[in-house]
Amino acid sequence: MSIRKPKIRKYYRKTLHILGFFFIVVLKPSLFLVAGYKISMNMNPLVM
């Protein structure tokens, strides 16, 4: 157990960094798309 724990922590940190990078890369454009979609919906009430 004492040998495996540091390895698990290293992998956990790596996965956290990858997830953070993934969220920054994926969520920011998706947030911009959602904001643009909401603005377009507000501009065109006929679309709703």
Stockholm file with secondary structure:
# STOCKHOLM 1.0

chainA/1-48         MSIRKPKIRKYYRKTLHILGFFFIVVLKPSLFLVAGYKISMNMNPLVM
#=GR chainA/1-48 SS CTTHHHHHHHHHHHHHHHHHHHHHHHHHHHHHHHHHHHHHHHHCTTTC
#=GC SS_cons        CTTHHHHHHHHHHHHHHHHHHHHHHHHHHHHHHHHHHHHHHHHCTTTC
//
